[in-house]
Amino acid sequence: MNLRVAFFILFSIFFSWSSIGQTKNQLEKKRKQLQKEIRETQSLLFKSKKEAKALLSELDDLNKIISVRSRLIRTINAEAEKLSDEITSNEKEINQLEKNLGVLKTDYADMIVKSYKSKNKQSRLMFLLSSENFTQAYKRMQYLKQYTNYRKQQGEKIKLSTNELIIMTDSLRAKEYEKRMLLGIYLKQKDSVGREKNSQVKLVGKVKAKEKKYVSQIKNKQTQERKIDKKIERLIAEAIKKSKKGTGKKSSSGFHLTPEAKKLESNFVANKGILPWPTKRGIVVRRFGTQPHPTLAGITIQSSGIRIATEKSAKARAIFNGKVMSIILLPGGKKMVLIQHGNYISGYQNLDHVSVKIGDKITTKQEIGTIHTDATTGKTILIFILNKNNKFQNPEPWIGKMT
C-alpha cells in the first residue's frame, strides 16, 4: 500500500463532518490557531506544584489541553481531506495536459516534415507562379503567410503547455510534501493525547478518592463568588442612585449620564467585538454563565465573568476609556477594580497591587494592577466581568483577537 492510500484511509477513519463547507485556507488558519492555543496552554497552565492541593487544578489543565488537541486533530483530518481532493484534481489536470501536449507535439512534427519537403524557395516560387491569375496568386501568398504564422503559434502553444505542466507538477509535489507534513503533525498530536489521557486516568483516580472534599471546596468557592457578585451589584446600584440624585429621574434602570458619558458609551458599543483583551497574553479557562464543572461530573458552576490564565506578574489593562468607579477589597487581601464606560462597567478581579485610584480617568489598554499568582497552583488568573444596568453580561463577544 503506498503512502497516499495509507494516508487517505487513516484520515478517513477520523474525518469530522463538521469541516464540510470550510475551505482549505480556513482549515489551515484554524490549525495554526489551535497549535498556538496549545503552546499558550502549555506555557500559561501546567505550573502547579506536585501537591495534593493542586490535583484538581492539574486535572483541569489536562482536560483543557486534551480538548484543544482533539480539536486540532479533527482540523488536521479535515485539512488533509481537502488536500487529498486538490491532489486528485491536480493529477487529473496533469494527465490532461500531458495528453494535450502529446497531440500538439505530434501535429507540430507533421508540419515540420511537410515544411521540410517543400522548404526550398524555388518550390514556393513555383507554387506562386503556377497560379492561373493574380487573384489565385494573392490567395496562395496569404496561405503561405498563414501557414508560417500557424507554425509559430503551435510552437508557442507547446512552450506554454510545457511551462504549465512544469508548474502543475511542482504544485503537486508541494501538496504531497504538505500532506506528509500534516501526517507528521497528526501522529505527534495523537501520541501526545495518548500520553495525556493515561495521566488523566491516574489523576481522575486520585481526585475520585477525595471527591467529597473537592465538592465541598467548590461549593464554598461558589458561595464566596456569589457574595462578591452581590457586593458588585450593591456598589453599582448605589452609584446609579447617586448619579440620579437631584435629577428627578428614578424610573430608569441605568445611570443618569452626562453628554460626555453618553458619547463614551456610544463609542464603547461601537467597538463591540474588537475591544482589546484585559491582558497582553492569555487563554480563557472558564467561560461565562452556568456550566458543568470541567473535572467533577454532576457538579454545576456559575460564572458571572470569564477567567483568563496569563503569565506571572502580568498586568491587567483597561479594555476601553473610562473612569474608576470603585476599588473593592476581597478576601485574602486581593483587589478588584471597576471601571465605568457609561452604563457599562468592566471589572478586573484577583489583583495583588492596584496602580489607579477612584475617580481616575482611564485610557484603553492602560495598566491598572498586577494579577495575583496562586502559590499552590502556580497559576495567574484574571477574573474579568462586564456589567450593564446592574446585569452581568458575557464579555467574550465584546473582546476581539488577542492583541
Number of C-alpha atoms within 10 A of each C-alpha: 6 6 9 14 9 11 18 15 11 13 20 14 9 13 20 17 9 10 18 9 8 12 13 17 11 14 20 16 13 17 20 14 13 19 15 12 18 20 13 18 22 15 14 22 26 18 18 18 15 11 10 13 13 16 19 20 21 22 22 20 23 23 17 18 22 20 14 17 21 15 16 25 26 20 25 26 25 27 25 27 21 19 18 18 11 17 20 13 12 17 15 12 15 19 12 13 17 15 12 13 19 13 13 16 16 11 13 18 12 11 16 14 11 11 14 10 10 13 12 10 9 10 12 14 11 10 15 19 14 10 14 9 10 11 10 14 16 12 13 17 16 12 12 14 12 12 14 12 12 14 17 13 12 16 15 12 15 19 13 13 17 15 12 14 19 13 13 17 16 12 15 19 13 13 18 18 12 14 21 16 11 19 18 11 15 21 12 13 18 15 12 14 21 13 11 16 15 10 13 20 12 12 17 16 11 15 19 12 11 11 15 11 11 17 13 11 12 17 14 12 13 16 12 14 15 15 12 17 17 12 13 19 17 13 17 25 17 11 16 21 16 13 16 17 11 7 9 7 13 13 7 10 14 20 24 21 16 11 9 10 18 16 14 20 21 14 15 19 15 11 15 15 14 15 23 21 24 28 24 15 16 23 18 16 16 17 17 19 14 11 13 12 15 17 17 18 8 7 13 14 14 16 20 22 25 20 21 21 25 26 20 16 13 22 25 27 21 26 25 24 19 25 20 22 21 19 18 16 15 14 10 8 11 16 21 24 26 25 28 25 26 25 21 21 24 26 24 24 26 26 26 17 16 18 10 16 14 13 13 12 14 21 14 14 18 17 19 22 24 21 28 22 21 14 10 15 20 19 20 25 27 28 22 25 23 22 22 18 18 20 12 20 20 17 20 19 11 18 16 14 9 14 11
